[in-house]
Every structure is written in structure tokens, then in C-alpha cells.
Amino acid sequence: MMKKKSQETQEDSLQQESRHHLHQIFISMMFKSRRFFHHLVLYSFLIGFGFGLGFLLNFHMRNVSFSPQLFRLSSPPSLSPQLQPTQPETRVIANETALPEGQKGHSLVEPEKVMHDMTEEELMLRATKIQETPLKVRKKVAFMFLTRGKLPLAKLWERFFNGHQGLFSVYIHTSDLSYVDDGIPETSPFYRRRIPSKEVKWGMVSMVEAERRLLANALLDAANQRFVLLSETDIPLCNFSTIYSYLINSQHSFVDVYDLPGPAGRGRYNRRMSPVITRSKWRKGSQWFEIDREIAAAVVSDNTYFPLFKKHCRWGCYADEHYLPTFVHVMFPWKNANRSLTWTDWSRRGPHPRKYTRRSVRAELLMRLRNKEGCVYNGKESNKCYLFARKFDDSCIDMLIHFAGRIMGF
């Protein structure tokens, strides 16, 4: 009987020890499982944070350009305290349109080459179409040279552009269809910048066609916001920073527009243009303009006024002096400063302005042209009325380079 009780007591003790041991094992497993769960949550958070950070960095890198060219803008002394060099950024819309099936596409933002195989109709269509995706780019000025052949003053312009890559584009339209730029070094801003060109006849509508061709090619670069038409005899009167600031910060475009009675003005109007273009809408002005992107796109897409000029403004009409002044007067009068930024001396009678030769280039002349008064800039009176001047022949190049640093600031 005593043995039986002793055995039962031992069995109860073993059972209690076993339950106690199992309880300790269970507590240990619970503690370990909690640590595992905490580690799992922590690792999951770190992995998720890493993926999120990587996504944000990737998105940021896709939308920001780190081109070293953007930081090369030098700051020569500004000749006008009101025009400090700026490098504004803008959100612009890149051009895009569908080409016919099988047609090879072309770069729309800062094309490497301006030569292409598009027809004129495809070019005009492509230049005016806008895609939905905005691109944050730095504003540029398009310098469009309408020339007979080569640029005799290229060395002066190369000095003017030097150090400002990324803030300008160059386009050349030449009437000399045999023109080649093999002699132009690759470091020149004029290297391979000739667009597909056609022959231009003085005083004919082909001059306007060439201007529209230049605008269309320049519009293919979405960064171009201001468009300047120049000839091979034009020179800059100020340094790049001053001209860039003047154009980019302007609230207006610069198209010379006025109503001129007499045979050289209203007398050139063709009544067959009525009723779209009436005599009261007919205007005259200098061929050399500076316009913003909105007006440039409107000119390229114009299917109303330009066809009338092409059909009815022929011999003795001089379409280049009337098309853009009339178009801007009718379509964008509130956006225009009604003056040209290019000085031209018409003091001598005749169909052509005065031409400056080497003997004409003096410090006094350049200072006088640079400080012409009597104009308005952004609603305020200004003594900076002209940024460019013409006509300077190739004999002037040495004298112009001589005065470039002393007077013009480059």
C-alpha cells in the first residue's frame, strides 16, 4: 500500500516537472517568435523604403538634365544695368506629329543635325504639332541666317557665341545650292547648320518662303523660344548676355509695322486679296524681325494669308516687306513692339540701304548705333533700341573684331 502511494507521488512529481518544462519551452518559443516577427517587420520596412527611394531618384533623374554646357555661361560686363544676364527655365511643349506610314522620324528636341529628308509639307506640319508631354528645358534663342552663300562675318559671330553653348541655336538658309561647309571647323557654331534650302530671288515671295522654312526648322527644337532673322551682313551690337536677356525677358515681339501712303506702301496692295486682306489691313515694315514661339508657329501654320501673298504679291510687291507686318498687325497687334531690333541706314535714296565698308567702321559709329534712344522696352523708355546692325561687307571683319572687346563687350 505504501509502495503504491510512493509510486503515485513520484508520477505526480514527474508530471509537474514535465508540465513546467513544457511551459518554459513554450515561453521561449513565444519570445523567439516575437523577435522574429519584429525583425520581419523591420526588414520589410527597410526593403520597402529602399524601393521607394530608388523610384524617386529614378523619376528625378529622368526629368533633370545635368548637361555641363548649361553651366558655361560667362558673364562679360553688361553694358546696361537693367539687362543682367539670366538663364531662365521654362516648361515647353515638344513638337510631335504622326508622319506617313513608313516615314522615318526625326529628333524634336535639339536635333543633332538640321539636314533631313522631310518634304516641305511634312516639315510645316511637324513644326506646328504639339505633343502632350511637357519637357523642362532651358530657353534658347534661335539665330536664323538668311544668306546668299557663306558667312563673311562668321569669325565675329563665333566670338559672340563663344562660351554660351546651350543657350542658342543656329540655322542657315542659303540661296547658293552648291554651298558646302567643309571649310568650317567642327568647333564652330555654324558647323553643319545649313537647313534644306531653295533658291531665293530678291523682292519675290520666295524670300518669305525661306523665312518660313527657317522658322519651321527652328521650331523642331522645343527649347527655342525666341527667333531672330539675320543676314550675312548683320553684326551684333552687344555681347551675348545682354542680347539674350533682352530677348528672353521681353514682353513683346519685334516686327516693324507701319502704314505708308504712296506707291511704296499702299500702292503695292492688290485688291484681289480682298476681303481677307483689305487695304486698311495692309502694312509695311522691315524684313528683319524677332518673334516669340507663338507667333513663329502661327506664321508656319498660316494657310489663310500666306497663300494670298503667294498668289497676288508678285513683281513690284516685295512680299518680304509686307507679309509679316500685315500678318502680325492683324493677328497679334497686342504682342508686338512695332519696331525692328536691327539698325538699317535708309538715309540714301534707292531700293537698297547703305553698305558699310572697312573705312566706315569707327568707334563713334558703333557707339552711336548701340545707344539709339527713343524706344520703349517692357513699358519703359530705353536707350537700348537696336541689338543688331547691317549692312557690313567682308572688308569690315578685322575692324569689327578689333572693336568687339572694347565697345561691344565680347
NORCOR-V947355 format. One record per pair of residues at least 4 apart in sequence whose C-alpha atoms are under 6 Angstrom apart, sorted by sequence separation. I is the first residue (numbers start at 0). J is the second residue. D is the distance in whole Angstrom. If there is no record, write none. Layout:
# NORCOR-V947355
I:J:D
I:J:D
This chain:
# NORCOR-V947355
28:32:6
98:102:6
106:110:5
117:121:6
121:125:6
122:126:6
157:161:6
239:243:6
243:247:6
244:248:6
245:249:6
260:264:6
261:265:6
262:266:4
272:276:5
273:277:5
297:301:6
307:311:6
308:312:5
312:316:5
318:322:5
321:325:6
323:327:6
324:328:6
326:330:6
327:331:5
328:332:5
355:359:6
375:379:5
399:403:6
402:406:6
403:407:5
404:408:5
117:122:6
185:190:6
259:264:5
260:265:5
261:266:6
375:380:4
404:409:5
199:205:5
374:380:6
375:381:6
403:409:5
183:190:6
199:206:6
345:352:5
374:381:6
344:352:6
344:353:6
372:382:4
374:384:6
371:382:6
370:382:6
370:383:6
371:384:6
171:192:6
172:193:6
170:192:5
171:193:4
172:194:6
170:193:6
171:194:6
172:196:6
174:198:4
258:282:5
148:173:5
174:199:5
257:282:6
141:167:6
143:169:6
147:173:5
257:283:5
139:166:5
140:167:5
141:168:5
142:169:5
143:170:5
144:171:5
145:172:5
146:173:5
147:174:5
148:175:5
256:283:6
139:167:5
141:169:6
143:171:6
147:175:6
256:284:5
96:125:6
255:284:5
255:285:5
96:128:6
95:128:5
286:319:6
94:128:5
95:129:5
254:288:5
286:320:5
94:129:4
95:130:5
253:288:6
285:320:6
355:390:6
93:129:6
94:130:6
253:289:5
284:320:5
354:390:5
355:391:5
356:392:6
93:130:6
252:289:6
283:320:6
354:391:6
357:394:5
252:290:5
283:321:5
357:395:4
252:291:6
282:321:6
356:395:6
284:324:6
92:133:5
283:324:6
91:133:6
282:324:6
91:134:6
282:325:5
90:134:6
281:325:6
341:385:6
90:135:4
340:385:5
89:135:6
340:386:6
341:387:5
342:388:4
343:389:6
89:136:6
341:388:5
88:137:5
267:316:5
88:138:6
288:339:6
228:287:6
228:288:6
227:289:4
226:289:5
226:290:5
225:290:6
225:291:5
224:291:6
224:292:5
256:324:5
113:192:6
114:194:5
113:194:5
114:195:6
150:231:5
256:337:5
141:223:6
253:335:6
255:337:5
139:222:6
140:223:6
251:334:5
252:335:5
253:336:5
254:337:5
255:338:4
138:222:5
139:223:5
143:227:6
146:230:6
251:335:5
254:338:5
255:339:5
139:224:6
140:225:5
141:226:5
142:227:5
143:228:5
144:229:5
145:230:5
146:231:5
251:336:6
253:338:5
254:339:5
143:229:6
144:230:5
253:339:5
211:299:6
126:215:5
72:162:6
71:162:6
72:163:5
123:215:6
126:218:6
126:219:6
68:164:6
69:165:6
68:165:6
109:220:5
107:219:5
108:220:5
207:319:6
107:220:6
108:221:5
203:317:6
204:318:5
202:317:5
250:377:6
93:221:5
236:369:6
236:386:5
236:387:5
235:387:5
234:387:6
234:388:5
233:388:6
84:240:5
233:389:5
232:389:6
233:390:6
232:390:5
82:241:6
85:244:6
232:391:5
84:244:5
127:296:6
238:407:6
237:407:5
238:408:5
236:407:6
238:409:5
151:393:5
